[in-house]
Amino acid sequence: MPNSNSQPAPDQARAFEKAEMDLLRESLRRSYKERFLMATRLYKIQQTMSKAVITRKPYISK
């Protein structure tokens, strides 16, 4: 049965903390060039997504 309140289970919280620390350690191993390239890639994706317009065309069965 899932936990009824909004707090995650203690073991799940520890798993999240470990995953977060692993990601931080991995990011510290990257060079400045790799960090710059990743940041520019994320910026370009963010710019593209902010300009995106969602349109809906109704499905017409033939």
C-alpha positions in Angstrom: 0.0 0.0 0.0 1.5 3.4 -1.0 2.3 5.9 1.7 -0.7 8.1 2.2 1.1 11.4 3.0 3.3 13.3 0.6 6.6 12.3 2.2 8.5 9.5 0.4 9.5 6.3 2.3 12.8 6.7 4.2 14.6 4.1 1.9 13.3 5.9 -1.2 14.5 9.2 0.1 18.0 7.8 0.7 17.9 6.4 -2.8 17.1 9.8 -4.2 19.8 11.4 -2.2 22.3 8.9 -3.4 21.3 9.4 -7.0 21.6 13.1 -6.6 25.0 12.9 -5.1 26.1 10.5 -7.9 24.9 13.0 -10.5 26.8 15.8 -8.8 30.0 13.8 -8.6 29.7 12.9 -12.2 29.2 16.5 -13.2 32.3 17.6 -11.3 34.4 15.2 -13.4 33.4 17.0 -16.6 35.7 19.5 -18.2 34.7 23.2 -18.7 34.2 22.6 -22.4 31.8 19.7 -21.7 29.9 21.8 -19.3 29.7 24.7 -21.7 28.5 22.4 -24.6 25.8 20.9 -22.3 24.7 24.3 -21.1 24.4 25.6 -24.7 22.5 22.5 -25.8 20.0 22.9 -22.9 19.7 26.6 -23.7 18.9 25.9 -27.3 16.3 23.3 -26.3 14.8 25.7 -23.9 14.6 28.4 -26.6 13.0 26.0 -29.1 10.4 24.8 -26.5 9.5 28.4 -25.5 8.8 29.2 -29.2 6.8 26.0 -29.8 3.1 26.3 -30.4 0.9 23.3 -29.9 -1.8 23.0 -32.5 -4.4 20.3 -32.7 -5.8 19.0 -36.0 -8.9 16.8 -35.5 -8.4 13.2 -36.7 -10.6 12.6 -39.8 -11.1 8.9 -40.5 -11.3 8.0 -44.2 
